[in-house]
Amino acid sequence: MIPSHLMYVQQMRLYERETQKAGLSKLHGLRHRYAQERYYELTGKQAPACGGPSSSELTEEERANDQVARWAISQELGHEREQITAVYLGR
């Protein structure tokens, strides 16, 4: 997602400047919304952050589906670790 010739901070500043020029700000919430909607598409359940069941309430099969969905969402958001999905989806 970040061009190889830029560092994360440089890309973030460029993104912020361009969105401000378009009259937009604080768009990170869109990533949360995307992750939560995508979780529902993949699992058929609301994410814990949206009132869905917590991981301790899931059956073994549902926990397996949860993990698959979290890995997919993590990669779609440009992350390489499943743990980051807790920020977007809850646990």
C-alpha positions as CSV (number, residue, x, y, z in Angstrom):
1,M,0.0,0.0,0.0
2,I,2.9,2.3,0.6
3,P,5.2,3.0,-2.4
4,S,8.7,1.5,-1.8
5,H,10.4,4.9,-2.1
6,L,8.3,6.3,0.8
7,M,8.3,5.7,4.5
8,Y,5.0,5.2,6.4
9,V,5.1,8.7,7.9
10,Q,5.7,10.2,4.5
11,Q,2.8,8.4,2.9
12,M,0.5,9.2,5.9
13,R,1.3,13.0,5.5
14,L,0.7,12.8,1.8
15,Y,-2.6,11.0,2.4
16,E,-3.6,13.6,5.0
17,R,-2.8,16.6,2.7
18,E,-4.8,15.1,-0.2
19,T,-7.8,14.3,1.9
20,Q,-7.7,17.7,3.5
21,K,-7.6,19.4,0.1
22,A,-10.7,17.4,-0.7
23,G,-12.4,18.7,2.5
24,L,-12.1,15.3,4.3
25,S,-10.5,14.4,7.6
26,K,-10.3,11.6,10.2
27,L,-11.1,8.9,7.7
28,H,-9.5,6.0,9.7
29,G,-12.9,5.1,11.0
30,L,-13.7,3.9,7.5
31,R,-11.1,1.1,8.0
32,H,-13.0,0.1,11.2
33,R,-16.3,0.1,9.4
34,Y,-14.8,-1.9,6.5
35,A,-13.3,-4.5,8.8
36,Q,-16.5,-4.9,10.7
37,E,-18.7,-5.3,7.6
38,R,-16.1,-7.7,6.1
39,Y,-16.1,-9.8,9.2
40,Y,-19.9,-10.1,9.0
41,E,-19.6,-11.1,5.3
42,L,-17.0,-13.8,6.1
43,T,-18.6,-15.2,9.3
44,G,-22.2,-14.3,9.2
45,K,-21.9,-12.8,12.7
46,Q,-21.4,-9.3,14.0
47,A,-17.9,-8.5,15.3
48,P,-17.5,-8.4,19.0
49,A,-17.0,-4.6,18.7
50,C,-20.4,-4.4,17.2
51,G,-22.2,-6.4,19.8
52,G,-21.4,-9.8,18.4
53,P,-20.3,-12.8,20.5
54,S,-16.8,-12.6,22.1
55,S,-14.3,-15.3,21.2
56,S,-15.0,-17.1,24.5
57,E,-18.7,-17.5,23.4
58,L,-17.8,-19.1,20.1
59,T,-17.9,-22.9,19.4
60,E,-14.7,-24.5,18.2
61,E,-15.9,-24.4,14.6
62,E,-16.9,-20.7,14.9
63,R,-13.5,-19.9,16.5
64,A,-11.8,-21.5,13.4
65,N,-13.9,-19.4,11.1
66,D,-13.2,-16.3,13.2
67,Q,-9.4,-16.9,12.8
68,V,-9.7,-17.4,9.0
69,A,-11.8,-14.2,8.8
70,R,-9.4,-12.2,10.9
71,W,-6.3,-13.3,8.9
72,A,-8.1,-12.3,5.6
73,I,-9.2,-8.9,7.0
74,S,-5.7,-8.3,8.4
75,Q,-4.2,-8.9,4.9
76,E,-6.9,-6.8,3.2
77,L,-6.0,-3.9,5.5
78,G,-2.3,-4.3,4.6
79,H,-1.2,-5.8,7.9
80,E,0.7,-9.0,8.4
81,R,-0.5,-9.9,11.8
82,E,-3.9,-11.1,13.0
83,Q,-3.6,-9.4,16.4
84,I,-4.2,-6.0,14.8
85,T,-7.8,-7.0,14.0
86,A,-8.6,-6.8,17.7
87,V,-8.4,-3.0,17.3
88,Y,-11.0,-3.1,14.5
89,L,-13.2,-6.0,15.6
90,G,-12.8,-6.5,19.3
91,R,-12.2,-9.9,20.9
